[in-house]
Amino acid sequence: MTYSRKSYSLTKPAVIAAICSLSITVAGHAAPLSPGKPEGWLPNFESMITLAVVVGAFLIAWLLNHRESKARSLGTALAGLSCFGVVARFTVVLGTGVLDNPKPFQAPMDGAKPVLLWAQTFVALVAGFALLFVANRQRKGGIKLKLNNENEATRYGRVSRTIHWTTAILFILMIPTGIFASMIPAGVWFRSEYIVFHKTIGIILFGLVIFRLLWNRRSRRPEMETSLMPIEKKMAHAAHVMLYLLMLAIPFTGYFMTSFHGYPSYFFTITIPPLVAESDIYVVWGLFHKYLLQYLVYVVLGAHILGALKHQLVDKHINAFKRMVS
């Protein structure tokens, strides 16, 4: 099954008309995404999997900030198991043969994608064991967590924490799934379904980041830990700003890359046609989405995580870590 490409040559009036009419097609009423799908698979199974992943991420984020320590330890344990899920997914990926016979490379950097997937799988494996260790310590702690819904002077509230960890889980998950999505060659039966999963999560992430920014205006963010040096505060602030920009820019550039290429976007079973005319400018958008922003994510996200661990384990800035973690 090839990923069907339609020819779109929309004039400006046509684009405006498309926006006004919200010409959205429900997949159940359209042609099947992948007629080559093996027998026995449920219709729209990719949307069911996507919904389960989103609900699971929200559940973990909610449990991580529960009042009871046993519930928080369960959330941490589920986060660890989700890391093992990434490892299991990679094992399945190996069985598809896509890593050995990927889509033709579009740039020299594409050759690094298999190595990146192996590295990310190893990190997920280590993180899974580390989170299970932390979960065991939480279970024995017995400390009750008292949180307000809104942010406080020295720590984030329940709403900010839940949105933060839901976004973090989905965003980190999108890194390896996005790489693999760009490797699936035409003719593989699950290519379209995998892209439905990828694009749906992208739209949800974009919405979560917008909600978080609006919430920050309603409920002011807490001040940074006073024990941090001025340079550390500046670096932490810069990392936060960059992460917000990246989480907005990646789905934004992804949408326009595929739209200018003539491909639709998806939100579960809903197909959203491109609202721009097909153009070779998709190459420029792809340069940002697939390469520049992707590698920038590794640097910024890695610095953010390592900085948080440094404050907790090396500098012993316990309060700094507890602003977002119980």
C-alpha positions in Angstrom: 0.0 0.0 0.0 1.5 3.3 -1.0 0.8 6.4 1.0 -1.7 8.0 -1.4 -0.7 11.5 -2.6 -3.3 13.8 -4.0 -2.7 16.8 -6.2 -3.8 20.0 -4.6 -3.6 23.3 -6.5 -5.6 25.6 -4.3 -6.1 29.2 -5.2 -6.4 31.8 -2.4 -10.2 31.9 -2.6 -10.2 28.1 -2.5 -8.0 28.1 0.6 -10.3 30.6 2.4 -13.4 28.5 1.4 -11.7 25.4 2.7 -11.0 27.1 6.0 -14.6 28.4 6.3 -16.2 25.2 5.4 -13.8 23.1 7.6 -13.8 20.4 5.0 -13.0 17.5 7.3 -13.5 13.9 6.2 -14.3 11.2 8.7 -12.1 8.2 7.9 -14.9 5.8 8.5 -16.7 7.3 5.5 -13.6 7.5 3.3 -11.6 4.9 1.5 -9.6 2.6 3.8 -6.2 4.0 4.7 -4.4 0.7 4.0 -6.3 -1.9 1.9 -3.3 -4.2 2.3 -3.9 -4.6 6.1 -3.8 -8.2 7.2 -7.1 -9.9 8.0 -8.3 -9.8 11.6 -7.1 -6.2 12.4 -9.9 -3.9 13.8 -10.9 -0.9 11.7 -9.1 2.3 12.8 -6.9 0.3 15.2 -4.3 3.0 14.9 -6.7 5.5 16.4 -7.4 3.1 19.3 -3.7 2.7 20.0 -3.2 6.5 19.9 -6.1 7.1 22.3 -4.7 4.4 24.7 -1.3 6.1 24.6 -2.7 9.6 25.3 -5.0 8.3 28.1 -2.0 6.3 29.5 0.2 9.4 29.5 -2.4 11.5 31.3 -3.0 8.7 33.8 0.7 8.5 34.6 0.9 12.3 35.0 -2.1 12.3 37.3 -0.8 9.5 39.5 2.7 11.1 39.7 1.0 14.0 41.6 -1.5 12.0 43.7 -1.9 12.8 47.4 -0.9 9.2 48.4 2.7 8.0 48.1 1.5 4.5 46.9 -0.4 6.1 44.0 2.6 8.2 43.1 4.9 5.1 43.2 2.4 3.4 40.9 2.6 6.3 38.5 6.4 6.2 38.6 6.3 2.4 38.0 4.0 2.9 35.1 6.4 5.5 33.7 9.1 2.9 34.0 7.0 0.3 32.2 6.3 2.7 29.4 10.0 3.0 28.9 10.1 -0.8 28.5 7.2 -0.3 26.1 9.5 1.8 23.9 12.1 -1.0 24.0 9.4 -3.6 23.1 8.2 -1.3 20.2 11.8 -1.2 18.9 11.9 -5.0 19.1 8.8 -5.1 16.9 10.3 -2.5 14.6 13.4 -4.8 14.1 11.0 -7.5 12.9 9.5 -5.3 10.2 12.7 -5.1 8.1 12.4 -1.3 7.8 15.7 -0.6 9.5 17.5 -2.8 7.0 15.5 -1.5 4.0 14.4 2.0 4.8 13.0 4.6 2.5 15.7 6.1 0.3 17.8 8.7 2.2 17.0 12.3 1.4 20.0 13.7 3.2 23.3 12.3 4.5 22.0 12.7 8.1 19.4 10.1 7.4 22.1 7.4 7.6 22.3 8.1 11.4 18.7 7.2 12.1 19.2 3.5 12.8 22.0 4.4 15.3 19.7 7.0 16.9 17.0 4.5 17.4 19.4 2.0 19.0 20.7 4.7 21.3 17.2 5.9 22.3 16.2 2.4 23.0 19.2 1.9 25.3 18.4 5.1 27.1 14.7 4.0 27.5 15.9 0.7 29.0 18.2 2.4 31.6 15.5 4.9 32.4 12.9 2.1 32.9 15.1 0.4 35.6 15.9 3.7 37.2 12.2 4.7 37.5 11.3 1.3 39.0 14.0 1.9 41.6 12.5 5.3 42.4 9.0 3.8 42.5 10.1 1.3 45.2 11.5 4.1 47.3 8.3 6.2 46.9 6.2 3.2 48.0 8.2 3.0 51.2 8.1 6.7 51.9 4.5 7.2 53.0 4.6 11.0 52.5 1.3 12.7 51.6 1.5 15.3 48.9 -0.7 18.4 49.5 -1.1 20.4 46.3 -3.3 23.2 45.1 -4.6 23.2 41.6 -3.0 26.5 40.9 0.8 27.3 41.2 2.2 28.4 44.5 5.1 30.7 45.3 7.7 28.0 45.5 6.2 25.1 43.5 3.9 24.2 40.6 0.3 23.2 41.2 -1.5 20.1 40.2 -2.7 21.4 36.8 0.7 22.6 35.7 2.3 19.3 36.9 -0.2 17.1 35.2 0.1 19.0 31.9 3.9 19.1 32.2 4.3 15.4 32.6 1.6 14.4 30.0 3.4 16.7 27.5 6.8 15.3 28.5 5.8 11.7 28.1 4.2 12.3 24.7 7.0 14.5 23.5 9.7 12.1 24.4 7.7 9.2 22.8 7.4 11.2 19.6 11.2 11.4 19.1 11.8 7.7 18.2 8.4 7.3 16.6 9.0 10.3 14.4 12.4 8.9 13.2 10.8 5.6 12.4 7.9 7.2 10.6 10.3 8.9 8.2 12.0 5.6 7.4 9.0 3.5 6.4 9.1 3.0 2.6 6.1 3.2 0.3 4.4 -0.2 0.0 4.6 -1.2 3.7 1.0 -1.9 4.8 1.2 0.0 8.1 2.8 3.2 6.8 -0.4 5.2 6.7 -1.7 3.9 10.0 1.7 4.8 11.7 1.5 8.3 10.3 -2.1 8.7 11.7 -0.6 7.9 15.1 2.3 10.3 14.6 0.3 13.2 13.4 -2.5 12.8 15.9 0.0 12.9 18.8 1.6 16.0 17.2 -1.7 17.9 17.2 -2.4 16.9 20.8 1.0 18.1 21.9 0.6 21.4 20.1 -2.7 21.9 22.0 -1.2 20.9 25.3 1.6 23.5 24.9 -0.9 26.2 24.0 -3.0 25.3 27.1 0.1 25.4 29.3 1.1 28.8 28.1 -2.4 30.1 28.7 -2.5 28.5 32.2 0.8 30.2 33.0 -0.8 33.5 32.4 -3.7 32.7 34.7 -1.5 31.0 37.4 1.9 32.6 37.6 4.9 30.3 37.6 6.8 29.9 40.8 10.1 31.7 41.3 13.3 29.8 40.7 15.0 28.2 43.7 17.1 30.8 45.6 20.0 28.4 46.0 20.7 28.5 42.2 23.5 30.7 41.0 22.5 33.6 38.6 24.1 31.8 35.7 22.1 28.6 36.5 18.9 30.6 36.6 19.6 32.1 33.2 20.5 28.7 31.7 17.3 27.1 33.2 15.2 29.9 31.9 16.8 29.7 28.4 16.2 25.9 28.3 12.5 26.4 29.3 12.0 29.0 26.6 13.7 26.8 23.9 11.7 23.8 24.9 8.4 25.7 24.5 9.5 27.0 21.1 10.6 23.6 20.0 7.3 21.9 21.1 5.4 24.5 19.1 7.8 24.6 16.1 8.1 20.9 15.5 4.3 20.1 15.0 4.0 23.5 13.2 6.7 22.7 10.7 5.5 19.1 10.4 2.1 20.2 9.4 3.3 22.6 6.7 5.9 20.2 5.4 3.3 17.5 4.7 0.7 20.1 3.5 3.0 21.7 1.0 3.9 18.1 -0.1 0.2 17.4 -0.8 -0.5 15.1 2.1 -3.3 15.4 4.6 -3.1 15.5 8.4 -5.0 13.3 10.8 -6.6 13.6 14.2 -7.7 10.1 15.1 -10.3 9.1 12.5 -10.6 12.6 11.0 -8.7 13.5 7.9 -7.7 17.1 7.5 -6.9 18.1 3.9 -4.1 20.6 3.2 -5.2 24.2 3.3 -2.2 25.4 1.2 -1.3 24.7 -2.4 1.2 22.0 -3.1 4.6 23.4 -3.6 8.3 22.4 -3.6 8.8 24.6 -0.6 8.0 21.6 1.5 11.7 20.8 1.2 12.5 23.9 3.3 9.9 23.0 5.9 11.3 19.4 5.9 14.8 20.7 6.5 13.6 22.3 9.7 11.2 19.6 10.8 13.3 16.5 10.1 16.9 17.8 10.7 17.5 21.2 12.3 14.8 21.0 15.0 15.3 17.3 15.6 18.9 17.6 16.5 18.3 20.8 18.5 15.8 18.8 20.6 18.5 16.4 21.6 20.7 19.2 22.8 18.1 21.3 24.6 16.1 18.3 26.1 19.3 16.6 27.1 20.6 19.8 28.8 17.2 20.2 30.6 17.2 16.6 32.0 20.9 16.6 32.9 20.5 20.0 34.6 17.6 18.7 36.7 19.6 15.6 37.7 22.6 17.8 38.6 20.5 20.0 40.9 19.1 16.9 42.6 22.1 14.5 42.8 25.2 16.8 42.7 24.1 20.2 44.1 21.6 18.7 46.5 19.1 21.4 45.6 16.1 19.3 46.8 13.6 22.2 46.7 14.5 23.0 43.0 13.6 19.5 42.0 10.4 19.5 44.1 9.0 22.4 42.2 7.7 19.9 39.7 8.2 16.6 41.4 6.7 15.4 44.7 
